[in-house]
Amino acid sequence: MPDWMSTFPGYQQFLAYAKSAFGGLIQTGPVPRHVGIIMDGNRRYAKSHKIEIKEGHSLGFETMASVLELLYESGVDTATVYAFSIENFKRSKYEVEWLMDLAKSKFKQLLEHGQLAEKYGVRIKIIGNRHMLPQDVLEVLQEVEEMTKDHKRATLNVCFPYTSRDEMTHSIKQTVEDSTNQPNILISQQYLNDNLYTKEAPPLDLLVRTSGTYRLSDFLLWQCVSPDCTIVFIDKLWPEFQPWDMAKMLINWSFNKYWYGHANGYLLTEHNKVSKSQKESQEQSSEAITNNNTELRTKQD
C-alpha cells in the first residue's frame, strides 16, 4: 500500500484505529451489504515505478487486505474481489505461474492468527471455473474454504478464475440439466440467478473499479444491472488505492441511501491527471455504460 504517510512511525497503528473508528461511525447509517471490486492496475503500477510485475501484484494483495479490513469494520456482509480473470491465462507462462504461486501463499496468509479470516470471522469462498486451475493451487484454495466454512460473520468471494460469461454459461447449463431431470421446473430469471456462482450472496450494492478504465471487464455483469447497484470508477491504480478512498465511497453510498431511499447511479471519480483524449474516451465509455444500464433497468421495470 504505497503512500508517503506510511513512512511515519506508528502509521499502521493509527490506520487500524482509524478503520475501527470509521466503522463505528458509518454503521450509524445504511451500509452496503455486498461490495464488488475490480482490482485493476498492478502491472501498470509496477511498470511506472520500474519494479518487477510480481512485486506489483504483491503490493496489490496488501491493498486488498487493507481495504477488506475497512469494509468488514464498516459492517459490510460480503465482498467479492476479481482476483484472476480467465482471460489472464493468455498472459506469459511466467506471469501466470507466479500469480498461481502468489495465490497459494497469500490466501493461506489470510488464515494466520490475527489475520483477516480470524479477526472478522470471514468465510472465504472461491468462485469461478475451478476445472481450469492447477491441482496444487486448487488443493490449497479448497483447504482455505474448508478452514473457514464455519465462519458466519462475513464472506469473501474470491473470483479465481472467473468471467461473467463463464458464470452465466455455467448457470444456463445447470438450468438445462435441472429442467431435463425435472420437466416441471419453471425457468425464470430467479432460477438462473440461483444457479450463479454468487447465488448465496446478497444483491450487489456497490461495484468499484480502479485504474481509470471505464469498463466492467466481464465481472458481475448479471449482478450489476440491479437498480440498486452503484458503480464507481476511480482513476487510481490498485496499489495506490487507500482505505480512505473506499471510506469516501461508503459515505457517498450511505448518504444517498439515507436521504433519497436509494443509492443507484454512477459515481465517476478522478484523482490523477489524464490527457484530454483519455478523458474524452472515458466520458464516452461512461455515457455508453450509463445508457445501457438505463435501458436494462427500463426493461426490468
ABEGO torsion letter per residue (X at the ends): XBBAAAABBGAAAAAAAAAAAAAAAAAABBBBABBBBBBBGAAAAAAAAGBBAAAAAAAAAAAAAAAAAAAAAAGBABBBBBABBAAAAABBAAAAAAAAAAAAAAAAAAABBGBAAAAAGBBBBBBEBAAABBAAAAAAAAAAAAAAAABAABBBBBBOBBBAAAAAAAAAAAAAAAAAABAABBBBAAAAAAABAAAABBBBABBBBBGGBBBAGGBGAAAAABAABBBBBBBBBAAABBAAAAAAAAAAAAAAAAAAGBABEBBBBBABBBBAAAAAAAAAAAAAAAAAAAAAAAAAX
